[in-house]
């Protein structure tokens, strides 16, 4: 009996040691991929899936394959962005916030730059593996989606963000392209609702990066990045931000009025109330120094707007 208890105790100790070692090994990689931000991928995929359900063409298997590909691509862009920021020195010059700036996993030497690059390449290859079954079903157009997405992933930090196209690349790659592509792979067609929804989705992705650039203006300017806050200043960038929020509202109201989208998606206009503190600070007070709470409201608006769009489409499917 005592021997059995000793064996169980030893096995328990070994198991706990293995768990602790595994956690210590994986923790830097979770920081590298910015794991908390990856939930955004699931939020984005919800919308075209809900639109497909409303159109009666939802394909769960294809949706999961697309989710895997987009998630891996999101991991890749997070890794490659951090690796580039480390190589150029931006990470050392920025103050990390819960919503912007880099993290110190490379700066501190916890992970090497070479390992980060390897992880980024693996993520791109993983994204490709999920696409293979979809290519066999739908052919070259899926390869086009993947090719454009890969160019946006690989080129975002070192190309697009340095020629004034970072915000466009974010809107196109993070929200617009997944919406259109996931809508298409349901049945090999572009549902009308998905095409209309891709417009506000692009605007949400564009604005997501635009406001997140505010805290890093000086570091971005010093390290050669060209973006709207750097070129035009944070106050003008704030005007553009809210101008695009207005365009987003119009891009929903028009198809609702014409019957192209169900009236239930109008619920996605409500989260704009979250932006009131930012409007007061940037537009009314002319202050571009946003607090963490204001940046948090911006992120929450981004996420809840997309969720509300998905809920609106899902509600139309069951009503």
N, C-alpha and C positions, 0 to 999 in steps of 0.2 A: 504493500500500500504506500509506504513512504517513498519507495523507488518510483512508483507511478506518479506521485505528486511532484517529485523532483523533476521527472521527465517533462511533465506538463509545465512546470515553472520555467524550465530551461527553454522549452519551445515558445512560451509566452514572451520571455525576454528576447529571444531571437526574432520573433515576429515584430515586437515593438521596435527593436533596433532597425529592422529592415524598413518598417514604415517610416521611422524618423529619417533614415538615410535617403529613402526615396523622396520624401517631402523636401529635404534639404537640397537634393539634386534638381528636382523639378521646379522649385520655387523661383529661381532666377529666370527660368524660361517662361513662367506665367507672367512675371514682370516684363519680360522682353516682348511678349505678344500683346501686352496690355489687356489681359483677360477680361477685366470688368467692362471694357468697351465693346467686346465681341457680341454682347447681347443685342447690340444695334443691328447686327446682321439678321437675327431672327425677327426683329421688329420690321425690317424692310421687306423680308420675304412674306410676312403675313399679308401685306396688302395685295400683291398680285395673286396670291393663293385665295384670298377672300373674293377678289374680282372674278377669278375663275369659277369659284363656287357659285357666285351670283349668276354667271353665264351658263352654269350647268356643265362645265368641262373640266372640273378639278381632277388632276391626276396626282394622287398622293405620292406615288413612287418617284415620278419625275420631279415633283416639288422637293422631295428629300434629297435627291441627287443634286439638284440645283443649289439647295441650301448648303450641302457639303462643299460644293465648288466655291460658292461665294464666301463662305466662312473661311476656307483655306486661303482664298485671295485676300480677305481682310487681314488675316494673320500675317500674310506675306508683306502687305503694304505697311503694317505697323512695325514689323521687324526691320524692313529695308529703310523706313523713315528714321528709326532710331539709330541704325547703323550709319546712315549718312550724316545725321546730326552729330554723332560722336566723331566721325572722321573729319568733319568741317569745323568742329569746336562749338557748334551752336548749343549743345546740351550744357556745356560748362558756363555759357553766358546767359542762359535763361533760368528764371525762377520757376520751378515746377509748381503747378497748381493742380487741384483735383481734376481739372478739365483741359488743361493745356500744358505746354512745355514737355520736355522728355522725362526720363527717369535715370537714375544713376547706376543701373545694372551694368552698363559698359564703362562709364566714367570711373566707377569704383573698382573695376577689374574683376567683378564677380563673374562675368562672362567675357570671353575674348571677342574682339571684332570679327575674327575669322569664324568662330562658332556661330555668331549672329548671322553672318552672310550665308553659312551653310544651312541654318535653320530657315532662312528666307527662301532659299532655292528649294528646299524640301517642301515648304508650304506651296510654292508655285506648282511643283510636280504633283502634289496631292490634289490641288485644284484641278489639274488636267485629268487625273484619274477619274474623278467624278463626272467629267464631261464626256468621256468615251462612250458610255451607253446612250447618251443623248445625241451624240453625233451619229451613231448607228441608226437612230430613229429618224432624225430630221436633217442630217447631212450638213452641207457647207455653211448654212446660216448660223448654226450653233458654233462652228469653228470661228466664224466672223465675230460673234459675241465674245468668245473666249479670247481671240486674238486682240480685239480692241481692249478688253478688260486687262489683259496681261500688259499691254503697252502702257495703260494708265497706271497699273500697279508699279511696274518697274521704273517708269519715267517720271512719276509724280514728284519725288523729292529733288532729284538732280537735274530734271529738265523743266517740267511744267511749272514748278514752284519758283523757278529762276527766270522765267520768261513772261511772267504775269498771267499764267493760265492755271495756277494752283486751284483757285476756287472753282473754275470751270471743270477741271479734272476731277475734283471731289464730287461735284454735283453729277457729273456724267458717270463716274465709275462707282461711286458709293450708293447712289440711290436711283438714278435714271436707268442705267443699263440693267441692273438686277430686276427692276420692275418690268421692263420691256421683255427681257430674256425669259424670266420666269413665267410671264404671261404667255409667251410664244410656245414654250415647251409643254404646255398643257395639252394642246391638240394640233400644233403646227400652224396656228393662225394668230393674228394679233387682235384680240378682243378690243372693240371700240372703247370700252371703259378703261382698259389698261393704257391705251394711247392717251386718253384724256388725263388719266391719273399720273402719267409719267411727267407731265409738266409741273404740277406742284411738287412732285418728288424731286425733280431736278432743283427747283428753287430751295427746297428744304436742305438738300445736300450742299448747295452753293453757300447758303447762309450759315450752315453749320461750321464750315471752315472759316468763313469771313469773320465772324465774331470771335472765334477761338484764336485768331491771329492778333487780336488787340494786345494781349499781355506781352507778346514777343516782338513787337515792332522794332525796337532798337537792336536786338540780337539778329533779327532777320535782315535788317538793313546792313549791319556790319558784315554779315556773312553772305551777302550777294543775293538774297531772296528778293523777288519782285512780286509784291501783292498789293491789293487795294489799300490797306491801311498804310503801308510803307510809301506808296506813290502819292496818294491823295490825302493822307492824314486820317486819324481815327474818327474825327467828327464827320467828315464827308463820307467815310466808309459807313458810319452809322446811318446817315441819310439813305445811302444805297441799300443798306440792310432793311430798313423799314419800308423803303420804296418797293423792294422785292416782296416783302410781306403783303403789301397791298396788291401786287401783281398775283401773288398766290391766291388771295381771296377771290380776285376776279377770275382766275383760272378754274376755280371751283363753281362760282356762281353762274358763269356762262353755260357750261355743259348741264348744270342742274336746270337752268331755265329752258334749255332746248330739249331736255329729256334724255340727253346722252348719259347722264349720271343720275342715280336715284337721289331724291331729296335728303335721304338719311346721311349722306356724306357731308352735309352742311355742318354737322356736329364738329367737324375738324376745324371750324373757324373759332370755336370757343376757347381753345388753349392760347389764343393770342393775348388773352388777359394776363398770362404769365410774363409777357414782355413789357408790361407797364413800368416796372422799376427801371428797366434798361432804357426805355423811351425817355423817361424823366431825366436820367443821368446824361445820356449821350445827346439827345435832341434838345431838350428844354434847358439843361444846364451847360451843355457844351463841354462835358467832361468825358474823356475817353478812357479814364482809369476805372475799369469795371471791378467790382468786388467779386469774391468767390461765389457769394450768394446770387449775384446777378448772372454770372456765367452759368451757375447751376440752373437758374430759371431758363436760360437760353437752351441748355441741353434738354431740360424737361419739356420745353415747348417743341423742340425737334422731335422727340420721341413720342409725346402724346398726340401730336398732330398726325403722325403716321399711324399710330394705333387707332386714333379716332376715325381716320379714313378707312382702315380695315374693318373696324366695328360697323361703320356706316354701310359698307359693301356687304358684310355678313348679315346685317339686319335686313337689308333688301332681299337677300337670298332666302330668308325664312319667313318674311312677311307676305 
